[in-house]
């Protein structure tokens, strides 16, 4: 960075004329704000008149008065299942495409068994591109990618961040049907312990877009021995431990029967909980489990879409607003963008909470997409806020759409009304990866074509004939 004749310093990018939402500790907002970026890092954020007096950008991006905020983070996404949408029926009763009642593997087991490395790459490319277009600059993989290198190549090509884990670590087949059905990931403790931590080499460079963490599949597929081994490995390397848990009433009943007590009471007693633990779904929680969780520092990744789709609310009210109120770190994950799109989690979460008689304001929901999610994926030291020294991952919105009007409360209008439709420009690691809604690093037409070809190959291998239920005359 060099000084100019005016006494100002040069910087690579100056974002000016923005409604800057920092998400710093005070949640400071600058209605007339600016952000200066040099290399990968934010070097100034504040009132535009003050930032512009100190910095002159080699490239200047005018936000036009629209919101500027940290990149959104999806804390749980199955990128290699992205192409199942449109292929798998939207009927929650999926007997027609496999499951225990048919004697065939479950539909998602069939899909996983049909995947090649090429398919995983094509799916991850499309998912990464869709995240970018919706303002997401990072995601966490749940450990369901057979060939992480294929997904990492896709992520790096698009120019977003990810944190990846080893595939399908499970040693019990009693709770998760897929553990008995995936040909490339047989269940068993020895296999899990042998490969666990295989993606942590990615953390040798803190500058790498793709990092690594520990994940076990969870959802009643892990013995205490595997659970504690994963926790110990995550502790040793200072990374998150990520897993599905307490998704359905049936899963939780199976855990209760096996252990003779509620799962999170048990986990608290055996030392399986801590600030680096990220549990996904957590739809079915009892009072004693809420007490056991509060104060442990764990993160919960909430997917209100699945909560609604599987009708869980008919049996169990959501506890997320209550947990959030007690200081539990809540983030959002999209799981698979199958019957909703990336970025709709906060809107769905708002409605699910209201249906249960609770309330979460737009500001809290936005925390769950940014600063809370950064903590859940183990990258809070680098991303999730607009602060000096953090990586320059940020989103510039547009207020040119009707969805952004009338501009009386830009945060509420952005989170609940415009949602991700108003994303215009995205910067990741100091690089402009999306400008005017168009990716700068990949040919989106080529990405779409590869994804369509892969989806057609996969549906043929699985034996699916997707299409509308209405008659089609050719």
One Martini backbone bead per residue (centre of mass of N, CA, C, O) as a GRO file, in nm:
protein
  474
    1UNK     BB    1   0.096   0.037   0.024
    2UNK     BB    2   0.050   0.369  -0.089
    3UNK     BB    3   0.120   0.699  -0.100
    4UNK     BB    4  -0.011   0.997  -0.182
    5UNK     BB    5  -0.006   1.335  -0.247
    6UNK     BB    6  -0.269   1.372  -0.046
    7UNK     BB    7  -0.213   1.140   0.190
    8UNK     BB    8  -0.328   0.904   0.068
    9UNK     BB    9  -0.404   0.574   0.036
   10UNK     BB   10  -0.374   0.299  -0.138
   11UNK     BB   11  -0.618   0.071  -0.276
   12UNK     BB   12  -0.774  -0.173  -0.442
   13UNK     BB   13  -1.062  -0.130  -0.285
   14UNK     BB   14  -1.353   0.092  -0.297
   15UNK     BB   15  -1.637   0.103  -0.100
   16UNK     BB   16  -1.912   0.314  -0.169
   17UNK     BB   17  -2.214   0.425  -0.085
   18UNK     BB   18  -2.305   0.263   0.187
   19UNK     BB   19  -2.498   0.038   0.384
   20UNK     BB   20  -2.311  -0.048   0.652
   21UNK     BB   21  -2.290  -0.386   0.778
   22UNK     BB   22  -2.071  -0.520   1.009
   23UNK     BB   23  -2.114  -0.725   1.266
   24UNK     BB   24  -2.001  -0.636   1.505
   25UNK     BB   25  -2.017  -0.626   1.842
   26UNK     BB   26  -2.222  -0.362   1.803
   27UNK     BB   27  -2.362  -0.353   1.524
   28UNK     BB   28  -2.258  -0.154   1.319
   29UNK     BB   29  -2.392   0.127   1.131
   30UNK     BB   30  -2.339   0.284   0.800
   31UNK     BB   31  -2.535   0.476   0.603
   32UNK     BB   32  -2.248   0.632   0.516
   33UNK     BB   33  -2.033   0.407   0.377
   34UNK     BB   34  -1.707   0.229   0.390
   35UNK     BB   35  -1.462   0.010   0.212
   36UNK     BB   36  -1.130  -0.106   0.251
   37UNK     BB   37  -0.906  -0.284   0.019
   38UNK     BB   38  -0.618  -0.507   0.070
   39UNK     BB   39  -0.615  -0.760  -0.089
   40UNK     BB   40  -0.767  -0.974   0.147
   41UNK     BB   41  -0.818  -0.712   0.321
   42UNK     BB   42  -0.940  -0.514   0.566
   43UNK     BB   43  -0.847  -0.157   0.635
   44UNK     BB   44  -1.145  -0.020   0.623
   45UNK     BB   45  -1.428   0.103   0.830
   46UNK     BB   46  -1.695   0.349   0.772
   47UNK     BB   47  -1.720   0.649   0.717
   48UNK     BB   48  -1.683   0.783   0.419
   49UNK     BB   49  -1.532   1.049   0.485
   50UNK     BB   50  -1.304   0.897   0.642
   51UNK     BB   51  -1.209   0.681   0.441
   52UNK     BB   52  -1.162   0.878   0.193
   53UNK     BB   53  -0.936   1.045   0.349
   54UNK     BB   54  -0.733   0.776   0.351
   55UNK     BB   55  -0.851   0.646   0.074
   56UNK     BB   56  -0.757   0.518  -0.258
   57UNK     BB   57  -0.896   0.355  -0.524
   58UNK     BB   58  -0.818   0.162  -0.794
   59UNK     BB   59  -1.107   0.056  -0.719
   60UNK     BB   60  -1.450   0.158  -0.761
   61UNK     BB   61  -1.747   0.090  -0.563
   62UNK     BB   62  -2.087   0.169  -0.606
   63UNK     BB   63  -2.372   0.113  -0.397
   64UNK     BB   64  -2.609   0.332  -0.407
   65UNK     BB   65  -2.708   0.294  -0.086
   66UNK     BB   66  -2.680   0.008  -0.042
   67UNK     BB   67  -2.616  -0.272   0.099
   68UNK     BB   68  -2.332  -0.369   0.308
   69UNK     BB   69  -2.192  -0.699   0.372
   70UNK     BB   70  -2.128  -0.982   0.477
   71UNK     BB   71  -2.080  -1.280   0.391
   72UNK     BB   72  -2.249  -1.551   0.349
   73UNK     BB   73  -2.324  -1.860   0.547
   74UNK     BB   74  -2.321  -2.211   0.501
   75UNK     BB   75  -2.334  -2.463   0.764
   76UNK     BB   76  -2.501  -2.677   0.556
   77UNK     BB   77  -2.385  -2.858   0.260
   78UNK     BB   78  -2.479  -3.079  -0.014
   79UNK     BB   79  -2.322  -3.045  -0.306
   80UNK     BB   80  -2.355  -3.355  -0.429
   81UNK     BB   81  -2.698  -3.308  -0.413
   82UNK     BB   82  -2.800  -3.069  -0.595
   83UNK     BB   83  -2.920  -3.251  -0.853
   84UNK     BB   84  -3.189  -3.374  -0.719
   85UNK     BB   85  -3.347  -3.161  -0.819
   86UNK     BB   86  -3.629  -3.283  -0.998
   87UNK     BB   87  -3.574  -3.598  -0.946
   88UNK     BB   88  -3.712  -3.581  -0.675
   89UNK     BB   89  -3.977  -3.602  -0.516
   90UNK     BB   90  -4.213  -3.383  -0.335
   91UNK     BB   91  -4.297  -3.634  -0.188
   92UNK     BB   92  -4.252  -3.746   0.135
   93UNK     BB   93  -4.355  -4.011   0.009
   94UNK     BB   94  -4.084  -4.233  -0.110
   95UNK     BB   95  -4.156  -4.532  -0.193
   96UNK     BB   96  -4.136  -4.514  -0.513
   97UNK     BB   97  -3.793  -4.463  -0.466
   98UNK     BB   98  -3.753  -4.599  -0.197
   99UNK     BB   99  -3.711  -4.814   0.084
  100UNK     BB  100  -3.822  -5.016   0.333
  101UNK     BB  101  -4.102  -5.085   0.178
  102UNK     BB  102  -3.939  -5.202  -0.100
  103UNK     BB  103  -3.625  -5.314  -0.061
  104UNK     BB  104  -3.485  -5.063  -0.136
  105UNK     BB  105  -3.294  -4.824  -0.154
  106UNK     BB  106  -3.270  -4.526  -0.086
  107UNK     BB  107  -3.264  -4.264  -0.291
  108UNK     BB  108  -2.996  -4.137  -0.180
  109UNK     BB  109  -2.834  -4.395  -0.203
  110UNK     BB  110  -2.859  -4.429  -0.505
  111UNK     BB  111  -2.722  -4.164  -0.577
  112UNK     BB  112  -2.451  -4.205  -0.439
  113UNK     BB  113  -2.386  -4.475  -0.598
  114UNK     BB  114  -2.382  -4.306  -0.887
  115UNK     BB  115  -2.144  -4.142  -0.830
  116UNK     BB  116  -1.897  -3.944  -0.965
  117UNK     BB  117  -1.645  -3.728  -0.985
  118UNK     BB  118  -1.779  -3.563  -1.211
  119UNK     BB  119  -2.047  -3.520  -1.063
  120UNK     BB  120  -1.936  -3.377  -0.814
  121UNK     BB  121  -1.820  -3.139  -0.967
  122UNK     BB  122  -2.079  -3.037  -1.108
  123UNK     BB  123  -2.242  -2.994  -0.848
  124UNK     BB  124  -2.040  -2.801  -0.703
  125UNK     BB  125  -2.041  -2.583  -0.915
  126UNK     BB  126  -2.340  -2.507  -0.903
  127UNK     BB  127  -2.359  -2.454  -0.601
  128UNK     BB  128  -2.141  -2.233  -0.587
  129UNK     BB  129  -2.274  -2.042  -0.792
  130UNK     BB  130  -2.541  -2.008  -0.637
  131UNK     BB  131  -2.423  -1.891  -0.385
  132UNK     BB  132  -2.292  -1.645  -0.508
  133UNK     BB  133  -2.558  -1.523  -0.629
  134UNK     BB  134  -2.670  -1.520  -0.305
  135UNK     BB  135  -2.412  -1.420  -0.114
  136UNK     BB  136  -2.227  -1.671  -0.082
  137UNK     BB  137  -1.882  -1.739   0.053
  138UNK     BB  138  -1.962  -2.000   0.237
  139UNK     BB  139  -1.914  -2.354   0.333
  140UNK     BB  140  -2.028  -2.659   0.494
  141UNK     BB  141  -1.937  -2.984   0.501
  142UNK     BB  142  -2.082  -3.302   0.620
  143UNK     BB  143  -1.932  -3.555   0.494
  144UNK     BB  144  -2.055  -3.619   0.159
  145UNK     BB  145  -1.774  -3.657  -0.004
  146UNK     BB  146  -1.591  -3.875  -0.176
  147UNK     BB  147  -1.427  -3.633  -0.352
  148UNK     BB  148  -1.291  -3.354  -0.236
  149UNK     BB  149  -1.119  -3.258  -0.479
  150UNK     BB  150  -1.356  -3.201  -0.670
  151UNK     BB  151  -1.489  -2.982  -0.495
  152UNK     BB  152  -1.248  -2.792  -0.454
  153UNK     BB  153  -1.213  -2.717  -0.753
  154UNK     BB  154  -1.490  -2.579  -0.776
  155UNK     BB  155  -1.465  -2.366  -0.558
  156UNK     BB  156  -1.207  -2.227  -0.670
  157UNK     BB  157  -1.324  -2.151  -0.948
  158UNK     BB  158  -1.551  -1.962  -0.836
  159UNK     BB  159  -1.443  -1.818  -0.545
  160UNK     BB  160  -1.495  -1.962  -0.278
  161UNK     BB  161  -1.569  -2.109   0.027
  162UNK     BB  162  -1.452  -2.397   0.229
  163UNK     BB  163  -1.531  -2.687   0.440
  164UNK     BB  164  -1.392  -3.011   0.474
  165UNK     BB  165  -1.454  -3.373   0.480
  166UNK     BB  166  -1.486  -3.685   0.549
  167UNK     BB  167  -1.653  -3.968   0.437
  168UNK     BB  168  -1.877  -4.126   0.613
  169UNK     BB  169  -1.882  -4.135   0.948
  170UNK     BB  170  -1.963  -4.468   1.060
  171UNK     BB  171  -2.063  -4.754   1.308
  172UNK     BB  172  -2.381  -4.749   1.269
  173UNK     BB  173  -2.699  -4.907   1.132
  174UNK     BB  174  -2.963  -4.847   1.316
  175UNK     BB  175  -3.036  -4.524   1.237
  176UNK     BB  176  -2.911  -4.537   0.931
  177UNK     BB  177  -2.974  -4.658   0.628
  178UNK     BB  178  -2.722  -4.567   0.459
  179UNK     BB  179  -2.504  -4.733   0.623
  180UNK     BB  180  -2.606  -5.003   0.455
  181UNK     BB  181  -2.587  -4.872   0.129
  182UNK     BB  182  -2.299  -4.761   0.092
  183UNK     BB  183  -2.042  -4.879  -0.101
  184UNK     BB  184  -1.802  -4.647  -0.028
  185UNK     BB  185  -1.925  -4.649   0.300
  186UNK     BB  186  -1.867  -4.844   0.529
  187UNK     BB  187  -1.941  -4.946   0.829
  188UNK     BB  188  -1.692  -4.860   1.082
  189UNK     BB  189  -1.446  -4.788   1.303
  190UNK     BB  190  -1.178  -4.837   1.156
  191UNK     BB  191  -1.226  -4.660   0.911
  192UNK     BB  192  -1.274  -4.394   1.060
  193UNK     BB  193  -0.997  -4.376   1.212
  194UNK     BB  194  -0.819  -4.388   0.951
  195UNK     BB  195  -0.955  -4.113   0.795
  196UNK     BB  196  -0.958  -3.916   1.012
  197UNK     BB  197  -0.841  -3.599   0.901
  198UNK     BB  198  -0.776  -3.593   0.580
  199UNK     BB  199  -0.846  -3.258   0.547
  200UNK     BB  200  -0.634  -3.095   0.739
  201UNK     BB  201  -0.409  -3.007   0.536
  202UNK     BB  202  -0.558  -2.741   0.442
  203UNK     BB  203  -0.459  -2.570   0.712
  204UNK     BB  204  -0.162  -2.485   0.650
  205UNK     BB  205  -0.320  -2.257   0.489
  206UNK     BB  206  -0.494  -1.966   0.571
  207UNK     BB  207  -0.531  -1.874   0.253
  208UNK     BB  208  -0.714  -2.088   0.186
  209UNK     BB  209  -1.031  -2.148   0.068
  210UNK     BB  210  -0.980  -2.447   0.158
  211UNK     BB  211  -1.077  -2.633   0.431
  212UNK     BB  212  -1.076  -2.827   0.743
  213UNK     BB  213  -1.262  -3.093   0.911
  214UNK     BB  214  -1.473  -3.261   1.134
  215UNK     BB  215  -1.686  -3.551   1.051
  216UNK     BB  216  -1.991  -3.693   1.136
  217UNK     BB  217  -2.296  -3.802   1.065
  218UNK     BB  218  -2.486  -3.925   1.269
  219UNK     BB  219  -2.796  -4.005   1.345
  220UNK     BB  220  -2.741  -4.285   1.507
  221UNK     BB  221  -2.423  -4.369   1.378
  222UNK     BB  222  -2.275  -4.335   1.669
  223UNK     BB  223  -2.063  -4.415   1.886
  224UNK     BB  224  -1.899  -4.322   2.162
  225UNK     BB  225  -1.621  -4.379   2.048
  226UNK     BB  226  -1.649  -4.204   1.794
  227UNK     BB  227  -1.735  -3.941   1.924
  228UNK     BB  228  -1.476  -3.905   2.105
  229UNK     BB  229  -1.267  -3.924   1.879
  230UNK     BB  230  -1.367  -3.675   1.722
  231UNK     BB  231  -1.337  -3.472   1.949
  232UNK     BB  232  -1.033  -3.514   1.996
  233UNK     BB  233  -0.943  -3.436   1.708
  234UNK     BB  234  -1.061  -3.151   1.710
  235UNK     BB  235  -0.908  -3.050   1.955
  236UNK     BB  236  -0.616  -3.100   1.855
  237UNK     BB  237  -0.674  -2.906   1.576
  238UNK     BB  238  -0.885  -2.671   1.605
  239UNK     BB  239  -1.173  -2.787   1.509
  240UNK     BB  240  -1.458  -2.879   1.394
  241UNK     BB  241  -1.756  -3.066   1.486
  242UNK     BB  242  -1.970  -3.235   1.255
  243UNK     BB  243  -2.338  -3.305   1.282
  244UNK     BB  244  -2.605  -3.489   1.282
  245UNK     BB  245  -2.920  -3.426   1.481
  246UNK     BB  246  -3.230  -3.466   1.582
  247UNK     BB  247  -3.441  -3.481   1.335
  248UNK     BB  248  -3.637  -3.711   1.433
  249UNK     BB  249  -3.853  -3.883   1.622
  250UNK     BB  250  -3.742  -4.167   1.552
  251UNK     BB  251  -3.444  -4.120   1.609
  252UNK     BB  252  -3.478  -4.036   1.908
  253UNK     BB  253  -3.612  -4.297   2.004
  254UNK     BB  254  -3.368  -4.477   1.941
  255UNK     BB  255  -3.171  -4.334   2.132
  256UNK     BB  256  -3.328  -4.375   2.393
  257UNK     BB  257  -3.332  -4.688   2.387
  258UNK     BB  258  -3.018  -4.728   2.382
  259UNK     BB  259  -2.949  -4.531   2.649
  260UNK     BB  260  -3.191  -4.450   2.864
  261UNK     BB  261  -3.163  -4.150   2.757
  262UNK     BB  262  -3.101  -3.844   2.675
  263UNK     BB  263  -2.862  -3.752   2.461
  264UNK     BB  264  -2.755  -3.465   2.581
  265UNK     BB  265  -2.714  -3.573   2.860
  266UNK     BB  266  -2.506  -3.781   2.781
  267UNK     BB  267  -2.299  -3.598   2.637
  268UNK     BB  268  -2.237  -3.423   2.884
  269UNK     BB  269  -2.131  -3.663   3.068
  270UNK     BB  270  -1.895  -3.763   2.844
  271UNK     BB  271  -1.770  -3.502   2.687
  272UNK     BB  272  -1.920  -3.419   2.381
  273UNK     BB  273  -1.911  -3.111   2.455
  274UNK     BB  274  -1.848  -2.792   2.277
  275UNK     BB  275  -1.741  -2.507   2.100
  276UNK     BB  276  -1.659  -2.717   1.843
  277UNK     BB  277  -1.964  -2.798   1.821
  278UNK     BB  278  -2.174  -2.903   1.537
  279UNK     BB  279  -2.524  -2.916   1.514
  280UNK     BB  280  -2.773  -3.063   1.308
  281UNK     BB  281  -3.111  -2.946   1.336
  282UNK     BB  282  -3.249  -3.007   1.621
  283UNK     BB  283  -3.577  -3.070   1.640
  284UNK     BB  284  -3.554  -3.279   1.896
  285UNK     BB  285  -3.615  -3.135   2.215
  286UNK     BB  286  -3.578  -3.142   2.554
  287UNK     BB  287  -3.557  -2.989   2.848
  288UNK     BB  288  -3.292  -3.136   2.946
  289UNK     BB  289  -3.135  -3.066   2.685
  290UNK     BB  290  -3.141  -2.764   2.700
  291UNK     BB  291  -2.984  -2.758   2.967
  292UNK     BB  292  -2.731  -2.914   2.860
  293UNK     BB  293  -2.658  -2.703   2.632
  294UNK     BB  294  -2.650  -2.469   2.798
  295UNK     BB  295  -2.316  -2.338   2.815
  296UNK     BB  296  -2.126  -2.513   2.605
  297UNK     BB  297  -2.090  -2.360   2.304
  298UNK     BB  298  -2.250  -2.464   2.094
  299UNK     BB  299  -2.362  -2.532   1.768
  300UNK     BB  300  -2.651  -2.459   1.557
  301UNK     BB  301  -2.803  -2.597   1.266
  302UNK     BB  302  -3.065  -2.458   1.087
  303UNK     BB  303  -3.361  -2.623   0.912
  304UNK     BB  304  -3.676  -2.520   0.845
  305UNK     BB  305  -3.754  -2.671   0.588
  306UNK     BB  306  -3.737  -2.962   0.697
  307UNK     BB  307  -3.926  -2.923   0.934
  308UNK     BB  308  -4.170  -2.881   0.742
  309UNK     BB  309  -4.157  -3.113   0.530
  310UNK     BB  310  -4.163  -3.348   0.772
  311UNK     BB  311  -4.374  -3.258   1.000
  312UNK     BB  312  -4.250  -3.194   1.293
  313UNK     BB  313  -4.456  -2.982   1.414
  314UNK     BB  314  -4.676  -3.205   1.489
  315UNK     BB  315  -4.469  -3.306   1.749
  316UNK     BB  316  -4.258  -3.046   1.748
  317UNK     BB  317  -4.139  -2.773   1.868
  318UNK     BB  318  -3.948  -2.522   1.830
  319UNK     BB  319  -3.626  -2.414   2.008
  320UNK     BB  320  -3.456  -2.175   1.885
  321UNK     BB  321  -3.541  -1.915   2.028
  322UNK     BB  322  -3.473  -2.017   2.308
  323UNK     BB  323  -3.174  -2.081   2.260
  324UNK     BB  324  -3.093  -1.801   2.166
  325UNK     BB  325  -3.182  -1.661   2.435
  326UNK     BB  326  -2.948  -1.852   2.586
  327UNK     BB  327  -2.680  -1.824   2.383
  328UNK     BB  328  -2.698  -1.995   2.142
  329UNK     BB  329  -2.541  -2.085   1.850
  330UNK     BB  330  -2.709  -1.982   1.556
  331UNK     BB  331  -2.750  -2.127   1.234
  332UNK     BB  332  -2.753  -2.173   0.884
  333UNK     BB  333  -2.890  -2.434   0.664
  334UNK     BB  334  -2.979  -2.595   0.346
  335UNK     BB  335  -2.853  -2.880   0.264
  336UNK     BB  336  -3.085  -2.884   0.015
  337UNK     BB  337  -3.189  -2.726  -0.287
  338UNK     BB  338  -3.502  -2.851  -0.356
  339UNK     BB  339  -3.775  -2.675  -0.218
  340UNK     BB  340  -3.560  -2.449  -0.212
  341UNK     BB  341  -3.348  -2.182  -0.173
  342UNK     BB  342  -3.079  -2.013  -0.141
  343UNK     BB  343  -3.158  -1.800   0.145
  344UNK     BB  344  -3.450  -1.897   0.293
  345UNK     BB  345  -3.409  -1.958   0.597
  346UNK     BB  346  -3.493  -1.696   0.749
  347UNK     BB  347  -3.785  -1.685   0.648
  348UNK     BB  348  -3.866  -1.967   0.754
  349UNK     BB  349  -3.781  -1.915   1.050
  350UNK     BB  350  -3.978  -1.692   1.108
  351UNK     BB  351  -4.240  -1.864   1.058
  352UNK     BB  352  -4.188  -2.099   1.252
  353UNK     BB  353  -4.172  -1.921   1.504
  354UNK     BB  354  -4.455  -1.800   1.483
  355UNK     BB  355  -4.614  -2.068   1.489
  356UNK     BB  356  -4.489  -2.120   1.793
  357UNK     BB  357  -4.506  -1.812   1.930
  358UNK     BB  358  -4.262  -1.664   1.833
  359UNK     BB  359  -3.953  -1.446   1.797
  360UNK     BB  360  -3.746  -1.321   1.521
  361UNK     BB  361  -3.559  -1.091   1.412
  362UNK     BB  362  -3.387  -0.986   1.145
  363UNK     BB  363  -3.120  -0.943   1.298
  364UNK     BB  364  -3.093  -1.234   1.405
  365UNK     BB  365  -3.103  -1.378   1.132
  366UNK     BB  366  -2.843  -1.239   1.025
  367UNK     BB  367  -2.649  -1.351   1.230
  368UNK     BB  368  -2.693  -1.653   1.128
  369UNK     BB  369  -2.550  -1.580   0.837
  370UNK     BB  370  -2.275  -1.478   0.977
  371UNK     BB  371  -2.133  -1.467   1.264
  372UNK     BB  372  -2.246  -1.742   1.358
  373UNK     BB  373  -2.151  -1.910   1.113
  374UNK     BB  374  -1.850  -1.861   1.147
  375UNK     BB  375  -1.835  -2.015   1.412
  376UNK     BB  376  -1.955  -2.292   1.315
  377UNK     BB  377  -1.702  -2.319   1.089
  378UNK     BB  378  -1.426  -2.194   1.223
  379UNK     BB  379  -1.404  -1.857   1.098
  380UNK     BB  380  -1.419  -1.600   1.299
  381UNK     BB  381  -1.120  -1.479   1.246
  382UNK     BB  382  -1.200  -1.401   0.922
  383UNK     BB  383  -1.521  -1.403   0.919
  384UNK     BB  384  -1.863  -1.231   0.938
  385UNK     BB  385  -1.719  -0.945   0.925
  386UNK     BB  386  -1.661  -0.584   0.915
  387UNK     BB  387  -1.313  -0.571   0.974
  388UNK     BB  388  -1.018  -0.506   1.062
  389UNK     BB  389  -0.834  -0.796   0.934
  390UNK     BB  390  -1.035  -0.912   0.769
  391UNK     BB  391  -1.168  -1.065   0.527
  392UNK     BB  392  -1.278  -0.981   0.193
  393UNK     BB  393  -1.609  -1.058   0.258
  394UNK     BB  394  -1.863  -0.926   0.039
  395UNK     BB  395  -2.178  -0.745  -0.007
  396UNK     BB  396  -2.360  -0.595  -0.278
  397UNK     BB  397  -2.637  -0.430  -0.326
  398UNK     BB  398  -2.964  -0.348  -0.458
  399UNK     BB  399  -3.220  -0.073  -0.505
  400UNK     BB  400  -3.363  -0.132  -0.803
  401UNK     BB  401  -3.571  -0.298  -0.660
  402UNK     BB  402  -3.881  -0.341  -0.528
  403UNK     BB  403  -3.781  -0.528  -0.285
  404UNK     BB  404  -3.609  -0.260  -0.162
  405UNK     BB  405  -3.871  -0.133  -0.080
  406UNK     BB  406  -3.859   0.193   0.070
  407UNK     BB  407  -3.605   0.210   0.286
  408UNK     BB  408  -3.671   0.218   0.606
  409UNK     BB  409  -3.559  -0.102   0.653
  410UNK     BB  410  -3.299  -0.260   0.522
  411UNK     BB  411  -3.281  -0.517   0.692
  412UNK     BB  412  -3.570  -0.625   0.673
  413UNK     BB  413  -3.593  -0.610   0.360
  414UNK     BB  414  -3.355  -0.804   0.305
  415UNK     BB  415  -3.426  -1.063   0.479
  416UNK     BB  416  -3.763  -1.085   0.416
  417UNK     BB  417  -3.792  -0.975   0.111
  418UNK     BB  418  -3.541  -0.975  -0.088
  419UNK     BB  419  -3.313  -1.127   0.007
  420UNK     BB  420  -3.122  -1.254  -0.267
  421UNK     BB  421  -3.222  -1.072  -0.510
  422UNK     BB  422  -3.026  -0.805  -0.428
  423UNK     BB  423  -2.778  -0.920  -0.538
  424UNK     BB  424  -2.479  -0.796  -0.714
  425UNK     BB  425  -2.202  -0.804  -0.538
  426UNK     BB  426  -1.899  -1.014  -0.490
  427UNK     BB  427  -1.652  -1.055  -0.237
  428UNK     BB  428  -1.353  -1.272  -0.228
  429UNK     BB  429  -1.058  -1.231  -0.098
  430UNK     BB  430  -1.055  -0.944  -0.268
  431UNK     BB  431  -1.241  -1.064  -0.499
  432UNK     BB  432  -1.432  -1.030  -0.781
  433UNK     BB  433  -1.690  -1.281  -0.838
  434UNK     BB  434  -1.937  -1.067  -0.860
  435UNK     BB  435  -2.103  -0.876  -1.130
  436UNK     BB  436  -2.409  -0.787  -1.189
  437UNK     BB  437  -2.480  -1.109  -1.141
  438UNK     BB  438  -2.192  -1.201  -1.259
  439UNK     BB  439  -1.955  -1.411  -1.308
  440UNK     BB  440  -1.584  -1.382  -1.333
  441UNK     BB  441  -1.450  -1.700  -1.338
  442UNK     BB  442  -1.698  -1.826  -1.490
  443UNK     BB  443  -1.899  -2.010  -1.712
  444UNK     BB  444  -2.227  -2.043  -1.661
  445UNK     BB  445  -2.314  -2.206  -1.909
  446UNK     BB  446  -2.114  -2.442  -1.865
  447UNK     BB  447  -2.211  -2.521  -1.585
  448UNK     BB  448  -2.503  -2.584  -1.664
  449UNK     BB  449  -2.442  -2.803  -1.877
  450UNK     BB  450  -2.293  -3.000  -1.690
  451UNK     BB  451  -2.528  -3.038  -1.492
  452UNK     BB  452  -2.738  -3.150  -1.687
  453UNK     BB  453  -2.576  -3.395  -1.778
  454UNK     BB  454  -2.542  -3.523  -1.502
  455UNK     BB  455  -2.843  -3.550  -1.422
  456UNK     BB  456  -2.915  -3.740  -1.657
  457UNK     BB  457  -2.723  -3.967  -1.585
  458UNK     BB  458  -2.825  -4.022  -1.297
  459UNK     BB  459  -3.124  -4.084  -1.353
  460UNK     BB  460  -3.058  -4.329  -1.528
  461UNK     BB  461  -2.902  -4.499  -1.317
  462UNK     BB  462  -3.146  -4.493  -1.103
  463UNK     BB  463  -3.437  -4.488  -1.263
  464UNK     BB  464  -3.547  -4.208  -1.332
  465UNK     BB  465  -3.859  -4.004  -1.425
  466UNK     BB  466  -3.869  -3.701  -1.454
  467UNK     BB  467  -4.159  -3.490  -1.397
  468UNK     BB  468  -4.454  -3.401  -1.451
  469UNK     BB  469  -4.790  -3.501  -1.368
  470UNK     BB  470  -4.857  -3.400  -1.628
  471UNK     BB  471  -4.936  -3.420  -1.944
  472UNK     BB  472  -4.718  -3.499  -2.223
  473UNK     BB  473  -4.700  -3.357  -2.548
  474UNK     BB  474  -4.485  -3.449  -2.839
   0.00000   0.00000   0.00000
